[in-house]
């Protein structure tokens, strides 16, 4: 939630095949503040988005979309943009905690809010994260 910082959870191993399509999500970053300027934000911005299927996303990005991607559409007139790359895509789970399901990767030129945005799918890298960081991934 805007206003304070808390650690984010990683997805569970059991969520590895979950698409999250239809889930409400939030992306945050310090990227471009509009499509008409290259200025970036001095404060952390948030955009509410909806996770879409990779098939729908591939209608825009073609074969650039792989199983290791997760995609969204803006629901608040906002989308991730240049300068947001590497930022988190989170969903709020039933217990209220936020889980990072994506990492900002790419989108359309000028970041239209009505076009898909693509993220790296965190569940595709859970084993790598566990092996290389020692973090215990929830089953």
Secondary structure per residue as TSV (DSSP state, phi and psi in degrees):
chain	resnum	aa	ss	phi	psi
A	1	X	-	360.0	139.4
A	2	X	T	-58.1	142.6
A	3	X	T	114.1	-23.5
A	4	X	S	-150.8	161.7
A	5	X	-	-113.4	131.3
A	6	X	-	-134.4	157.3
A	7	X	-	-63.9	149.4
A	8	X	-	-102.8	147.4
A	9	X	E	-87.2	154.6
A	10	X	E	-91.3	154.0
A	11	X	-	-62.5	163.3
A	12	X	-	-80.7	155.2
A	13	X	G	-57.0	-35.3
A	14	X	G	-67.7	-12.1
A	15	X	G	-94.6	7.3
A	16	X	T	-57.5	-34.0
A	17	X	T	-100.3	6.3
A	18	X	-	-75.0	130.4
A	19	X	-	-83.1	-26.4
A	20	X	-	66.6	5.3
A	21	X	T	-56.1	133.7
A	22	X	T	91.0	-11.3
A	23	X	-	-74.6	140.5
A	24	X	E	-74.2	139.7
A	25	X	E	-143.9	170.8
A	26	X	E	-137.2	135.0
A	27	X	E	-114.8	146.5
A	28	X	E	-136.2	154.2
A	29	X	E	177.6	178.7
A	30	X	S	-112.8	24.7
A	31	X	-	-76.8	-166.8
A	32	X	B	-52.3	140.8
A	33	X	S	-90.0	-14.6
A	34	X	-	-162.3	167.6
A	35	X	T	-76.8	-8.8
A	36	X	T	-102.0	3.2
A	37	X	-	-144.2	156.1
A	38	X	-	-94.5	0.8
A	39	X	-	-63.5	139.9
A	40	X	B	-107.0	165.6
A	41	X	-	-82.4	140.4
A	42	X	S	-84.4	-15.2
A	43	X	S	-124.0	156.5
A	44	X	-	-67.0	127.4
A	45	X	E	-108.4	155.5
A	46	X	E	-127.6	147.4
A	47	X	E	-134.9	129.1
A	48	X	E	-83.8	130.8
A	49	X	E	-136.5	168.4
A	50	X	E	-121.5	133.2
A	51	X	E	-72.5	133.4
A	52	X	E	-116.1	166.6
A	53	X	-	-72.0	155.1
A	54	X	H	-65.1	-29.7
A	55	X	H	-63.3	-44.4
A	56	X	H	-64.3	-42.6
A	57	X	H	-62.3	-38.1
A	58	X	H	-66.5	-19.2
A	59	X	H	-63.3	-26.6
A	60	X	H	-94.9	-44.5
A	61	X	H	-105.9	-3.1
A	62	X	G	60.4	-138.6
A	63	X	G	-73.8	-1.2
A	64	X	G	-67.0	-22.0
A	65	X	-	-86.7	120.6
A	66	X	-	-116.8	172.9
A	67	X	T	-63.3	-20.1
A	68	X	T	-86.5	11.8
A	69	X	E	-109.5	158.5
A	70	X	E	-136.5	141.3
A	71	X	E	-125.6	157.3
A	72	X	E	-137.2	164.0
A	73	X	E	-124.3	141.2
A	74	X	E	-66.0	143.0
A	75	X	S	-119.9	-2.5
A	76	X	S	-123.0	18.4
A	77	X	S	74.6	14.2
A	78	X	-	-130.8	158.7
A	79	X	-	-151.7	162.9
A	80	X	-	-64.8	155.2
A	81	X	-	-146.9	-177.9
A	82	X	T	-52.0	133.3
A	83	X	T	98.0	-13.1
A	84	X	-	-91.7	-10.4
A	85	X	T	-52.8	136.7
A	86	X	T	91.3	-10.7
A	87	X	-	-77.4	164.5
A	88	X	E	-85.6	147.1
A	89	X	E	-113.3	117.7
A	90	X	E	-121.4	150.8
A	91	X	E	-117.7	150.8
A	92	X	E	-98.2	121.7
A	93	X	-	-86.4	172.9
A	94	X	T	-55.8	-31.2
A	95	X	T	-83.9	3.7
A	96	X	S	92.1	-12.9
A	97	X	-	-78.4	151.4
A	98	X	E	-95.8	135.1
A	99	X	E	-119.5	129.3
A	100	X	E	-82.6	112.8
A	101	X	E	-103.6	-12.4
A	102	X	E	-151.2	163.0
A	103	X	E	-128.4	124.8
A	104	X	E	-52.1	129.7
A	105	X	E	-123.5	-67.7
A	106	X	E	-152.6	165.5
A	107	X	E	-158.1	-168.6
A	108	X	-	-77.6	155.4
A	109	X	G	-56.8	139.6
A	110	X	G	65.0	8.3
A	111	X	G	53.5	51.9
A	112	X	-	-63.4	137.9
A	113	X	T	-68.5	-20.0
A	114	X	T	-95.1	11.0
A	115	X	S	-114.9	151.9
A	116	X	-	-62.8	154.8
A	117	X	E	-125.3	145.7
A	118	X	E	-112.2	143.7
A	119	X	E	-130.3	158.6
A	120	X	E	-77.0	133.3
A	121	X	E	-82.3	112.8
A	122	X	G	-59.6	-36.7
A	123	X	G	-62.0	-22.0
A	124	X	G	-71.3	-14.3
A	125	X	G	-123.1	16.4
A	126	X	H	-61.1	-44.3
A	127	X	H	-64.1	-42.8
A	128	X	H	-60.7	-45.9
A	129	X	H	-59.8	-44.5
A	130	X	H	-62.8	-47.4
A	131	X	H	-64.6	-41.1
A	132	X	H	-93.6	-12.4
A	133	X	H	-117.7	-18.9
A	134	X	-	80.2	1.7
A	135	X	-	-66.7	133.5
A	136	X	-	-81.4	117.7
A	137	X	-	-86.2	132.3
A	138	X	-	-62.5	144.5
A	139	X	-	-67.7	360.0
